[in-house]
Amino acid sequence: MTGPTGPGAPNPGASGHAPGGTAPSAGARPETADLAGGGLARRATADPLFRLVAYALEAAHGRPPAAVWSAPYAFRLGSPGLVAAAGWPTAAAAAPRDDGLVRLSSLGHPADSCDLPLTLSGPLPDAPAWAVRPYTVLRALARAGYGRGGTDLHVQGSLTGAAGLATAEPADCAVALAVADVHAAAGERPDRAFLARLLAGALPEGDDGLRRAVFHARPGRALLLGARPRRRRYVAFDPAASGARLVLMAVRGEAADRPRELARAACCARRAGALSAWPPGQRPGRSLLMLLPEPRRAAVRSAVAEDFRGRGRPVPRFLNIAVAGAARREE
């Protein structure tokens, strides 16, 4: 991937084999670490986010990652049962350990890195709030045979929750792919269908449809959720090809005011020429996706901004969205 246009075409690489075995030692697969870890951190042509994540893991934990994976943010379409990926990624860098310890870090939480014992059951160890979810994923992976020896992990997104897209599901998928990769046998790539089932069991409150988009999306296409997981069906969804632009609009201010402000913003956008507007997730949030005819894009944004500014309200944030491909390993 180059720039902020998001991950490229998917590379499922599913092995089809059940996981098993014990974790490699912390020094295993040095050739992989050289290619995807330290090498990526120092490669001038690599995407800045992936260079940063690789470097950050090395800076935080003293060793380069054995793999870096990117996972796109995902969203639901206005039509029921359709999901797609956005061209903005979350990234996870991982390196295997053999001492039963997990070391977690994120530039989004620079003061809250933590070293935790990896336990397969029982209460979660005391951890910073941000680390509870990745630790839950690591524990589920370890129970399935991936990474019982422990893992060094660094996670970083290109967007925050203020942008209005779900941040948890892409991070879950990036972590699962990176950790499964570094603890797999040489030449074996993570089984995405298996990982989707594992995440659904470990984090049942998450949006499984968004996870499927993260694992299986295609550029310019939307994934139909009703199809059987191993017989995926897609429909064309390429706004740019039809002279339109997909724009995410996120309102600011108090949570209690957001539903009313979003409804007003949607009405204002439609009056100014938006073709449609809909929430990007299943639950009410702070944002709407809008499909804007290219000639009306500036007019719609201006009309919404003027309405909010005229009422003394914070002007919403706008973010262009490209319809991107699935999670991938960054080489």
C-alpha positions, 0 to 999 in steps of 0.5 A, a space after each residue: 500500500 502507498 499513502 492513505 489509500 489503504 490495503 491492496 488486494 487480499 492475500 488470503 493465504 489460508 493454510 486450511 490446517 488446524 493450528 497446533 504445536 507450541 510456539 517457536 522460540 523468541 529467536 526463531 525465523 530470523 530471516 522473516 524478522 529481517 524482511 518484515 521487521 527491522 528491514 521494514 522499519 528502515 525501508 525508505 519506500 515503505 508506508 510511514 505507518 508500517 515503518 513506524 509500527 515496526 520501529 516502535 516494537 523494536 524501540 519498546 521491546 528491544 527486538 524487531 518484529 517477525 511480521 507486520 500486518 495491516 488491516 483496513 477499517 471497515 463499514 456497513 453499506 446502506 443496503 442490509 447485509 453489505 460490508 466493505 473496507 476503507 482505505 485507512 489501515 490499522 497495523 500490528 507488529 509481532 515477534 514470538 517469545 518462549 517465556 510465557 510473557 506478552 509485552 503490549 505497546 501502542 503509540 496511542 497509549 505511550 504511558 501504558 505499555 505492559 508486560 503480562 503473564 499469558 494465562 489460558 484461563 481464569 481472571 484477566 491479569 491487571 492491565 491498562 484498559 486499552 490492552 484488555 482486548 488484545 490480551 483477550 485475543 492473544 489468550 484465545 490464540 494461545 488456547 488454539 495453539 498459537 503463541 503459548 510461549 508469549 508474544 511481543 506486540 505493538 498496535 497502531 491505527 491511522 484513525 482514532 475513534 473520533 473519525 467515526 469508524 469502528 476501531 476495535 474490529 480492525 485491531 482485533 484482526 490485525 493482532 490475530 493475523 500478526 500473532 498467528 503468522 509469527 507462531 505458525 510453521 514456516 511457509 504457513 499463512 494464517 487461516 482467515 476463516 478460522 481466525 474469524 471464528 476464533 474472534 467471534 467466540 472470544 469477543 462476541 460483542 464485536 461486529 462479525 460483519 465488519 471482521 469479515 470485511 477486514 479479512 476478505 474485502 476487495 477494492 471497489 467491491 462490497 461483500 455480501 454477508 448472507 453467503 456462506 463464509 467459504 463461498 463469498 459473494 461480492 457486488 460492485 461498489 466503486 463510487 469513483 467509477 460512477 463520478 461520486 465520492 464516499 465521504 465520512 462525516 463525524 460530528 463533535 460535541 457531547 454524546 447525548 447531542 450526536 443523534 440529533 446533530 447527525 440527523 440534522 447534518 444528514 438532512 442538510 447534506 441531502 438538500 445540498 445534493 448528497 445522494 444518500 447518507 447512512 451510519 457505518 455500523 450497527 450501533 448509533 455513533 458519531 458519524 455518517 457515510 455520505 455518497 456525494 456526486 463529485 460536482 456537489 462535493 464541495 457544496 455539500 460540505 460547505 452547506 453542512 459546515 455553515 449550518 453548524 457554524 451558524 448555530 455555534 456548534 463544532 463543525 463536523 469532520 469530513 474524511 474521504 473514503 476509498 473502497 479498499 482490499 483486505 488485511 495483508 502482510 506488509 513485506 
